[in-house]
Amino acid sequence: MKLLSCLLALLPAALPLRAAEDAAPPAAVAQQFYDGYMKVLLANGDPSEFVLTSKAVTGPFRDAYKKLLEDGMDSDPIFCGQDYPDGGFIASEASIAGGKARVTMKSRGDALKHSFEVTLKQEDGVWRISDTNDLKADAND
């Protein structure tokens, strides 16, 4: 009985560690975000709503994106351009340094060749998009 009590007492301390281990790697986070974004875009949905409600981006990124929406923008800061490949983008392996990671997103199987970098930041063991080439929300963190 004493052993069971000790194990139950240790369980809450072990849960955050397990959650961090189960967190998706940065390239997977970027891939999932961009797949969702492109799905909405290609369905003529509202991609801004997708970004503003996504848990895959940091708060400062969301705020900077919202400000760009209010101010107007000449190109899409999510895929860093005006045109996009119908096939979407594919994420490269991540380059990780401490709590930051860089992923290159490249056009997937399309005549339009386009690539850009995405920076992700680790927050409480979870990777979130913090910057793109055109939207520098957390660049100085």
OpenMM code with the backbone's topology and positions (N, CA, C; nanometers):
from openmm import Vec3, app, unit

residues = "MET LYS LEU LEU SER CYS LEU LEU ALA LEU LEU PRO ALA ALA LEU PRO LEU ARG ALA ALA GLU ASP ALA ALA PRO PRO ALA ALA VAL ALA GLN GLN PHE TYR ASP GLY TYR MET LYS VAL LEU LEU ALA ASN GLY ASP PRO SER GLU PHE VAL LEU THR SER LYS ALA VAL THR GLY PRO PHE ARG ASP ALA TYR LYS LYS LEU LEU GLU ASP GLY MET ASP SER ASP PRO ILE PHE CYS GLY GLN ASP TYR PRO ASP GLY GLY PHE ILE ALA SER GLU ALA SER ILE ALA GLY GLY LYS ALA ARG VAL THR MET LYS SER ARG GLY ASP ALA LEU LYS HIS SER PHE GLU VAL THR LEU LYS GLN GLU ASP GLY VAL TRP ARG ILE SER ASP THR ASN ASP LEU LYS ALA ASP ALA ASN ASP".split()
positions = [
    Vec3(0.0827, -0.1188, 0.0000),
    Vec3(0.0000, 0.0000, 0.0000),
    Vec3(0.0877, 0.1258, 0.0000),
    Vec3(0.1970, 0.1197, 0.0785),
    Vec3(0.2861, 0.2342, 0.0851),
    Vec3(0.3516, 0.2584, -0.0511),
    Vec3(0.3876, 0.1500, -0.1201),
    Vec3(0.4472, 0.1620, -0.2526),
    Vec3(0.3499, 0.2286, -0.3500),
    Vec3(0.2236, 0.1890, -0.3457),
    Vec3(0.1224, 0.2477, -0.4322),
    Vec3(0.1065, 0.3966, -0.4030),
    Vec3(0.1081, 0.4344, -0.2778),
    Vec3(0.0974, 0.5757, -0.2399),
    Vec3(0.2150, 0.6558, -0.2942),
    Vec3(0.3349, 0.5996, -0.2870),
    Vec3(0.4547, 0.6672, -0.3397),
    Vec3(0.4451, 0.6849, -0.4904),
    Vec3(0.4013, 0.5813, -0.5599),
    Vec3(0.3883, 0.5891, -0.7052),
    Vec3(0.2843, 0.6925, -0.7459),
    Vec3(0.1724, 0.6953, -0.6754),
    Vec3(0.0689, 0.7934, -0.7053),
    Vec3(0.1173, 0.9359, -0.6776),
    Vec3(0.2015, 0.9514, -0.5775),
    Vec3(0.2556, 1.0833, -0.5455),
    Vec3(0.3520, 1.1312, -0.6537),
    Vec3(0.4237, 1.0393, -0.7183),
    Vec3(0.5194, 1.0750, -0.8226),
    Vec3(0.4541, 1.0977, -0.9586),
    Vec3(0.3364, 1.0446, -0.9804),
    Vec3(0.2704, 1.0527, -1.1089),
    Vec3(0.2519, 1.1961, -1.1599),
    Vec3(0.2016, 1.2899, -1.0810),
    Vec3(0.1858, 1.4268, -1.1336),
    Vec3(0.3174, 1.4896, -1.1789),
    Vec3(0.4264, 1.4593, -1.1130),
    Vec3(0.5564, 1.5145, -1.1516),
    Vec3(0.6043, 1.4563, -1.2842),
    Vec3(0.5661, 1.3343, -1.3155),
    Vec3(0.6105, 1.2695, -1.4384),
    Vec3(0.5259, 1.3088, -1.5600),
    Vec3(0.4034, 1.3561, -1.5402),
    Vec3(0.3148, 1.3884, -1.6514),
    Vec3(0.3690, 1.4977, -1.7430),
    Vec3(0.4227, 1.6100, -1.6927),
    Vec3(0.4762, 1.7099, -1.7849),
    Vec3(0.5914, 1.6564, -1.8701),
    Vec3(0.6728, 1.5702, -1.8129),
    Vec3(0.7823, 1.5119, -1.8899),
    Vec3(0.7283, 1.4260, -2.0024),
    Vec3(0.6267, 1.3498, -1.9753),
    Vec3(0.5677, 1.2636, -2.0774),
    Vec3(0.5051, 1.3476, -2.1882),
    Vec3(0.4387, 1.4576, -2.1535),
    Vec3(0.3763, 1.5438, -2.2527),
    Vec3(0.4822, 1.6018, -2.3460),
    Vec3(0.5970, 1.6426, -2.2908),
    Vec3(0.7049, 1.6983, -2.3733),
    Vec3(0.7599, 1.5924, -2.4682),
    Vec3(0.7696, 1.4682, -2.4194),
    Vec3(0.8191, 1.3608, -2.5045),
    Vec3(0.7230, 1.3326, -2.6188),
    Vec3(0.5924, 1.3486, -2.5948),
    Vec3(0.4913, 1.3196, -2.6949),
    Vec3(0.4694, 1.4352, -2.7926),
    Vec3(0.5269, 1.5527, -2.7651),
    Vec3(0.5066, 1.6687, -2.8501),
    Vec3(0.5611, 1.6419, -2.9904),
    Vec3(0.4892, 1.6941, -3.0888),
    Vec3(0.5300, 1.6756, -3.2278),
    Vec3(0.6599, 1.7507, -3.2554),
    Vec3(0.7476, 1.6936, -3.3370),
    Vec3(0.8714, 1.7628, -3.3740),
    Vec3(0.8397, 1.8844, -3.4612),
    Vec3(0.9326, 1.9811, -3.4692),
    Vec3(0.9042, 2.1060, -3.5408),
    Vec3(0.8634, 2.0884, -3.6869),
    Vec3(0.9280, 1.9990, -3.7601),
    Vec3(0.8912, 1.9799, -3.9010),
    Vec3(0.7479, 1.9291, -3.9131),
    Vec3(0.7051, 1.8437, -3.8231),
    Vec3(0.5680, 1.7918, -3.8256),
    Vec3(0.4674, 1.9016, -3.7929),
    Vec3(0.5015, 1.9896, -3.6988),
    Vec3(0.4138, 2.1012, -3.6640),
    Vec3(0.3977, 2.1925, -3.7850),
    Vec3(0.5091, 2.2280, -3.8486),
    Vec3(0.5037, 2.3141, -3.9670),
    Vec3(0.4230, 2.2475, -4.0783),
    Vec3(0.4474, 2.1194, -4.1020),
    Vec3(0.3767, 2.0479, -4.2082),
    Vec3(0.2266, 2.0471, -4.1836),
    Vec3(0.1869, 2.0155, -4.0629),
    Vec3(0.0447, 2.0098, -4.0305),
    Vec3(-0.0204, 2.1478, -4.0457),
    Vec3(0.0492, 2.2518, -3.9993),
    Vec3(-0.0043, 2.3874, -4.0104),
    Vec3(-0.0221, 2.4255, -4.1572),
    Vec3(0.0802, 2.4039, -4.2385),
    Vec3(0.0731, 2.4436, -4.3790),
    Vec3(-0.0255, 2.3577, -4.4583),
    Vec3(-0.0384, 2.2311, -4.4247),
    Vec3(-0.1395, 2.1475, -4.4904),
    Vec3(-0.2793, 2.2016, -4.4597),
    Vec3(-0.3042, 2.2377, -4.3341),
    Vec3(-0.4343, 2.2937, -4.2957),
    Vec3(-0.4602, 2.4282, -4.3609),
    Vec3(-0.3576, 2.5120, -4.3634),
    Vec3(-0.3702, 2.6451, -4.4243),
    Vec3(-0.4047, 2.6330, -4.5728),
    Vec3(-0.3328, 2.5456, -4.6439),
    Vec3(-0.3573, 2.5277, -4.7861),
    Vec3(-0.4948, 2.4670, -4.8125),
    Vec3(-0.5383, 2.3786, -4.7282),
    Vec3(-0.6716, 2.3176, -4.7435),
    Vec3(-0.7788, 2.4262, -4.7378),
    Vec3(-0.7674, 2.5159, -4.6408),
    Vec3(-0.8631, 2.6259, -4.6272),
    Vec3(-0.8532, 2.7193, -4.7472),
    Vec3(-0.7321, 2.7530, -4.7863),
    Vec3(-0.7092, 2.8444, -4.8982),
    Vec3(-0.7665, 2.7889, -5.0284),
    Vec3(-0.7390, 2.6628, -5.0572),
    Vec3(-0.7858, 2.6008, -5.1809),
    Vec3(-0.9371, 2.5803, -5.1830),
    Vec3(-0.9994, 2.5755, -5.0656),
    Vec3(-1.1450, 2.5615, -5.0567),
    Vec3(-1.2134, 2.6982, -5.0555),
    Vec3(-1.1352, 2.8045, -5.0826),
    Vec3(-1.1861, 2.9420, -5.0807),
    Vec3(-1.2419, 2.9802, -4.9443),
    Vec3(-1.1843, 2.9221, -4.8398),
    Vec3(-1.2224, 2.9568, -4.7039),
    Vec3(-1.1475, 3.0803, -4.6572),
    Vec3(-1.1546, 3.1073, -4.5281),
    Vec3(-1.0890, 3.2240, -4.4700),
    Vec3(-0.9588, 3.1802, -4.4026),
    Vec3(-0.8451, 3.1928, -4.4736),
    Vec3(-0.7194, 3.1483, -4.4146),
    Vec3(-0.6795, 3.2315, -4.2920),
    Vec3(-0.7245, 3.3567, -4.2853),
    Vec3(-0.6896, 3.4386, -4.1690),
    Vec3(-0.7525, 3.3816, -4.0423),
    Vec3(-0.8727, 3.3314, -4.0519),
    Vec3(-0.9385, 3.2697, -3.9358),
    Vec3(-0.8612, 3.1453, -3.8922),
    Vec3(-0.8104, 3.0707, -3.9898),
    Vec3(-0.7296, 2.9524, -3.9594),
    Vec3(-0.6072, 2.9919, -3.8774),
    Vec3(-0.5365, 3.0961, -3.9214),
    Vec3(-0.4156, 3.1399, -3.8507),
    Vec3(-0.4503, 3.1922, -3.7114),
    Vec3(-0.5529, 3.2746, -3.7030),
    Vec3(-0.5875, 3.3387, -3.5761),
    Vec3(-0.6386, 3.2412, -3.4705),
    Vec3(-0.6847, 3.1248, -3.5118),
    Vec3(-0.7340, 3.0262, -3.4157),
    Vec3(-0.6402, 2.9065, -3.3991),
    Vec3(-0.5303, 2.9060, -3.4731),
    Vec3(-0.4383, 2.7917, -3.4690),
    Vec3(-0.3575, 2.7874, -3.3392),
    Vec3(-0.3442, 2.6685, -3.2845),
    Vec3(-0.2591, 2.6475, -3.1667),
    Vec3(-0.1148, 2.6213, -3.2083),
    Vec3(-0.0893, 2.6193, -3.3404),
    Vec3(0.0447, 2.5906, -3.3915),
    Vec3(0.1301, 2.7166, -3.4042),
    Vec3(0.0754, 2.8330, -3.3688),
    Vec3(0.1513, 2.9580, -3.3768),
    Vec3(0.1628, 3.0204, -3.2383),
    Vec3(0.2679, 3.0991, -3.2194),
    Vec3(0.2864, 3.1688, -3.0917),
    Vec3(0.1896, 3.2865, -3.0824),
    Vec3(0.1683, 3.3342, -2.9618),
    Vec3(0.0848, 3.4522, -2.9408),
    Vec3(0.1367, 3.5744, -3.0149),
    Vec3(0.2672, 3.6056, -3.0037),
    Vec3(0.3198, 3.7207, -3.0778),
    Vec3(0.3042, 3.7067, -3.2298),
    Vec3(0.3159, 3.5841, -3.2825),
    Vec3(0.2960, 3.5622, -3.4256),
    Vec3(0.1514, 3.5947, -3.4624),
    Vec3(0.0580, 3.5451, -3.3832),
    Vec3(-0.0844, 3.5709, -3.4060),
    Vec3(-0.1124, 3.7215, -3.4025),
    Vec3(-0.0541, 3.7907, -3.3036),
    Vec3(-0.0742, 3.9357, -3.2899),
    Vec3(-0.0168, 4.0110, -3.4097),
    Vec3(0.1019, 3.9738, -3.4542),
    Vec3(0.1650, 4.0397, -3.5691),
    Vec3(0.0844, 4.0141, -3.6965),
    Vec3(0.0325, 3.8931, -3.7106),
    Vec3(-0.0505, 3.8597, -3.8261),
    Vec3(-0.1787, 3.9431, -3.8248),
    Vec3(-0.2392, 3.9543, -3.7084),
    Vec3(-0.3618, 4.0334, -3.6945),
    Vec3(-0.3363, 4.1796, -3.7324),
    Vec3(-0.2227, 4.2331, -3.6897),
    Vec3(-0.1875, 4.3714, -3.7229),
    Vec3(-0.1693, 4.3870, -3.8738),
    Vec3(-0.1049, 4.2906, -3.9381),
    Vec3(-0.0905, 4.2947, -4.0842),
    Vec3(-0.2263, 4.2933, -4.1538),
    Vec3(-0.3192, 4.2141, -4.1014),
    Vec3(-0.4536, 4.2102, -4.1594),
    Vec3(-0.5199, 4.3474, -4.1504),
    Vec3(-0.5046, 4.4114, -4.0354),
    Vec3(-0.5652, 4.5431, -4.0144),
    Vec3(-0.5006, 4.6489, -4.1026),
    Vec3(-0.3689, 4.6411, -4.1192),
    Vec3(-0.2945, 4.7407, -4.1971),
    Vec3(-0.3010, 4.7155, -4.3474),
    Vec3(-0.3362, 4.5954, -4.3862),
    Vec3(-0.3358, 4.5572, -4.5272),
    Vec3(-0.2010, 4.4984, -4.5641),
    Vec3(-0.2021, 4.4042, -4.6574),
    Vec3(-0.0766, 4.3415, -4.6983),
    Vec3(-0.0768, 4.3169, -4.8479),
    Vec3(0.0433, 4.3246, -4.9055),
    Vec3(0.0588, 4.3061, -5.0496),
    Vec3(0.0744, 4.1596, -5.0885),
    Vec3(0.1213, 4.0791, -4.9943),
    Vec3(0.1388, 3.9368, -5.0217),
    Vec3(0.1056, 3.8592, -4.8948),
    Vec3(0.0986, 3.7306, -4.9085),
    Vec3(0.0622, 3.6452, -4.7955),
    Vec3(0.1862, 3.6161, -4.7113),
    Vec3(0.1895, 3.6616, -4.5853),
    Vec3(0.3072, 3.6397, -4.5018),
    Vec3(0.3217, 3.4959, -4.4532),
    Vec3(0.2194, 3.4152, -4.4703),
    Vec3(0.2265, 3.2756, -4.4276),
    Vec3(0.3089, 3.1951, -4.5275),
    Vec3(0.2824, 3.2112, -4.6566),
    Vec3(0.3645, 3.1409, -4.7559),
    Vec3(0.4589, 3.2354, -4.8300),
    Vec3(0.4702, 3.3576, -4.7789),
    Vec3(0.5730, 3.4526, -4.8254),
    Vec3(0.5677, 3.4763, -4.9761),
    Vec3(0.4507, 3.5118, -5.0261),
    Vec3(0.4366, 3.5421, -5.1676),
    Vec3(0.2940, 3.5739, -5.2040),
    Vec3(0.2732, 3.5993, -5.3338),
    Vec3(0.1394, 3.6262, -5.3842),
    Vec3(0.0780, 3.5025, -5.4495),
    Vec3(0.1622, 3.4170, -5.5023),
    Vec3(0.1162, 3.2949, -5.5668),
    Vec3(0.1589, 3.1748, -5.4838),
    Vec3(0.0831, 3.0676, -5.4973),
    Vec3(0.1141, 2.9468, -5.4209),
    Vec3(0.0938, 2.8236, -5.5082),
    Vec3(0.1667, 2.7182, -5.4786),
    Vec3(0.1507, 2.5946, -5.5554),
    Vec3(0.0237, 2.5207, -5.5125),
    Vec3(-0.0522, 2.4722, -5.6092),
    Vec3(-0.1744, 2.3988, -5.5761),
    Vec3(-0.1460, 2.2752, -5.4919),
    Vec3(-0.0250, 2.2192, -5.5069),
    Vec3(0.0118, 2.0999, -5.4315),
    Vec3(0.0557, 2.1291, -5.2890),
    Vec3(0.0608, 2.2569, -5.2527),
    Vec3(0.1008, 2.2931, -5.1172),
    Vec3(0.2514, 2.2896, -5.0990),
    Vec3(0.2922, 2.2697, -4.9751),
    Vec3(0.4333, 2.2753, -4.9396),
    Vec3(0.4733, 2.1517, -4.8608),
    Vec3(0.6015, 2.1225, -4.8646),
    Vec3(0.6551, 2.0116, -4.7862),
    Vec3(0.7679, 2.0650, -4.6982),
    Vec3(0.7697, 2.0207, -4.5735),
    Vec3(0.8680, 2.0673, -4.4761),
    Vec3(0.9967, 1.9867, -4.4838),
    Vec3(1.1081, 2.0578, -4.4710),
    Vec3(1.2386, 1.9915, -4.4637),
    Vec3(1.2604, 1.9412, -4.3217),
    Vec3(1.3695, 1.8696, -4.3033),
    Vec3(1.4119, 1.8348, -4.1674),
    Vec3(1.4391, 1.9650, -4.0926),
    Vec3(1.4139, 1.9667, -3.9649),
    Vec3(1.4356, 2.0876, -3.8851),
    Vec3(1.5813, 2.0984, -3.8419),
    Vec3(1.6275, 2.2206, -3.8377),
    Vec3(1.7572, 2.2525, -3.7789),
    Vec3(1.7265, 2.3120, -3.6419),
    Vec3(1.7650, 2.2408, -3.5365),
    Vec3(1.7269, 2.2804, -3.4009),
    Vec3(1.8479, 2.3313, -3.3245),
    Vec3(1.8291, 2.4460, -3.2586),
    Vec3(1.9323, 2.5038, -3.1723),
    Vec3(1.8623, 2.5552, -3.0471),
    Vec3(1.8787, 2.4813, -2.9389),
    Vec3(1.8120, 2.5201, -2.8147),
    Vec3(1.6620, 2.5110, -2.8296),
    Vec3(1.5930, 2.6185, -2.7966),
    Vec3(1.4476, 2.6211, -2.8034),
    Vec3(1.3936, 2.6770, -2.9333),
    Vec3(1.4786, 2.6847, -3.0367),
    Vec3(1.4341, 2.7346, -3.1675),
    Vec3(1.4674, 2.6318, -3.2750),
    Vec3(1.3860, 2.6336, -3.3781),
    Vec3(1.4081, 2.5427, -3.4916),
    Vec3(1.3760, 2.6164, -3.6211),
    Vec3(1.4456, 2.5789, -3.7265),
    Vec3(1.4187, 2.6343, -3.8599),
    Vec3(1.3814, 2.5198, -3.9531),
    Vec3(1.2782, 2.5450, -4.0308),
    Vec3(1.2296, 2.4482, -4.1285),
    Vec3(1.2140, 2.5222, -4.2609),
    Vec3(1.2587, 2.4615, -4.3690),
    Vec3(1.2359, 2.5191, -4.5007),
    Vec3(1.1127, 2.4524, -4.5602),
    Vec3(1.0198, 2.5340, -4.6044),
    Vec3(0.9001, 2.4849, -4.6717),
    Vec3(0.9234, 2.5031, -4.8216),
    Vec3(0.9054, 2.3943, -4.8983),
    Vec3(0.9263, 2.3982, -5.0439),
    Vec3(0.7986, 2.3550, -5.1138),
    Vec3(0.7764, 2.4124, -5.2319),
    Vec3(0.6583, 2.3740, -5.3088),
    Vec3(0.6634, 2.2252, -5.3390),
    Vec3(0.5468, 2.1660, -5.3392),
    Vec3(0.5356, 2.0217, -5.3589),
    Vec3(0.4809, 1.9922, -5.4985),
    Vec3(0.5625, 1.9278, -5.5821),
    Vec3(0.5188, 1.8771, -5.7115),
    Vec3(0.4398, 1.9745, -5.7968),
    Vec3(0.4874, 2.0928, -5.8156),
    Vec3(0.4137, 2.1921, -5.8913),
    Vec3(0.5104, 2.2683, -5.9807),
    Vec3(0.4585, 2.3273, -6.0856),
    Vec3(0.5428, 2.4067, -6.1746),
    Vec3(0.5941, 2.5320, -6.1045),
    Vec3(0.5206, 2.5817, -6.0083),
    Vec3(0.5634, 2.6993, -5.9330),
    Vec3(0.6633, 2.6555, -5.8260),
    Vec3(0.7877, 2.6939, -5.8424),
    Vec3(0.8917, 2.6597, -5.7457),
    Vec3(0.9036, 2.7743, -5.6460),
    Vec3(0.8810, 2.7440, -5.5207),
    Vec3(0.8819, 2.8475, -5.4174),
    Vec3(0.9250, 2.7839, -5.2854),
    Vec3(1.0114, 2.8531, -5.2134),
    Vec3(1.0504, 2.8047, -5.0807),
    Vec3(1.0703, 2.9240, -4.9885),
    Vec3(1.0598, 2.8972, -4.8598),
    Vec3(1.0762, 3.0000, -4.7572),
    Vec3(1.1065, 2.9311, -4.6251),
    Vec3(1.1584, 3.0079, -4.5319),
    Vec3(1.1924, 2.9529, -4.4002),
    Vec3(1.0850, 2.9861, -4.2977),
    Vec3(1.0653, 2.8920, -4.2080),
    Vec3(0.9747, 2.9081, -4.0952),
    Vec3(1.0567, 2.8826, -3.9696),
    Vec3(1.0431, 2.9703, -3.8720),
    Vec3(1.1091, 2.9508, -3.7439),
    Vec3(1.0041, 2.9064, -3.6434),
    Vec3(1.0405, 2.8081, -3.5642),
    Vec3(0.9522, 2.7600, -3.4587),
    Vec3(1.0207, 2.7802, -3.3250),
    Vec3(0.9415, 2.7992, -3.2242),
    Vec3(0.9901, 2.8240, -3.0890),
    Vec3(0.9237, 2.7219, -2.9962),
    Vec3(1.0021, 2.6697, -2.9047),
    Vec3(0.9470, 2.5726, -2.8118),
    Vec3(0.8905, 2.6464, -2.6902),
    Vec3(0.7623, 2.6210, -2.6632),
    Vec3(0.6949, 2.6804, -2.5485),
    Vec3(0.6353, 2.5677, -2.4654),
    Vec3(0.6807, 2.5533, -2.3437),
    Vec3(0.6313, 2.4476, -2.2549),
    Vec3(0.6362, 2.3104, -2.3206),
    Vec3(0.7447, 2.2856, -2.3936),
    Vec3(0.7648, 2.1552, -2.4561),
    Vec3(0.6920, 2.1362, -2.5877),
    Vec3(0.6234, 2.2395, -2.6368),
    Vec3(0.5480, 2.2303, -2.7615),
    Vec3(0.6087, 2.3264, -2.8638),
    Vec3(0.6310, 2.2785, -2.9854),
    Vec3(0.6835, 2.3630, -3.0924),
    Vec3(0.5706, 2.4413, -3.1562),
    Vec3(0.5948, 2.5737, -3.1738),
    Vec3(0.4968, 2.6612, -3.2375),
    Vec3(0.5685, 2.7521, -3.3372),
    Vec3(0.5002, 2.7859, -3.4449),
    Vec3(0.5562, 2.8758, -3.5461),
    Vec3(0.5648, 3.0160, -3.4872),
    Vec3(0.6848, 3.0753, -3.4979),
    Vec3(0.7058, 3.2086, -3.4414),
    Vec3(0.7425, 3.3119, -3.5463),
    Vec3(0.7929, 3.2703, -3.6620),
    Vec3(0.8322, 3.3631, -3.7677),
    Vec3(0.8263, 3.2946, -3.9033),
    Vec3(0.8065, 3.3768, -4.0069),
    Vec3(0.8296, 3.3341, -4.1445),
    Vec3(0.9237, 3.4382, -4.2047),
    Vec3(0.9646, 3.4173, -4.3281),
    Vec3(1.0505, 3.5190, -4.3925),
    Vec3(0.9845, 3.6557, -4.3916),
    Vec3(0.8518, 3.6596, -4.4082),
    Vec3(0.7798, 3.7866, -4.4202),
    Vec3(0.7098, 3.8333, -4.2935),
    Vec3(0.7062, 3.7529, -4.1912),
    Vec3(0.6394, 3.7919, -4.0664),
    Vec3(0.7328, 3.7615, -3.9503),
    Vec3(0.8005, 3.8638, -3.9029),
    Vec3(0.8996, 3.8498, -3.7962),
    Vec3(0.8378, 3.8928, -3.6635),
    Vec3(0.7713, 3.8015, -3.5980),
    Vec3(0.7052, 3.8321, -3.4710),
    Vec3(0.7974, 3.8087, -3.3517),
    Vec3(0.8761, 3.7027, -3.3560),
    Vec3(0.9621, 3.6645, -3.2433),
    Vec3(1.1093, 3.6673, -3.2814),
    Vec3(1.1458, 3.7381, -3.3848),
    Vec3(1.2810, 3.7338, -3.4395),
    Vec3(1.3888, 3.7668, -3.3376),
    Vec3(1.3595, 3.8509, -3.2422),
    Vec3(1.4616, 3.8943, -3.1454),
    Vec3(1.4591, 3.8152, -3.0153),
    Vec3(1.3708, 3.7172, -3.0051),
    Vec3(1.3643, 3.6361, -2.8808),
    Vec3(1.4820, 3.5430, -2.8724),
] * unit.nanometer
topology = app.Topology()
chain = topology.addChain("A")
for resn in residues:
    res = topology.addResidue(resn, chain)
    for name in ("N", "CA", "C"):
        topology.addAtom(name, app.Element.getBySymbol(name[0]), res)
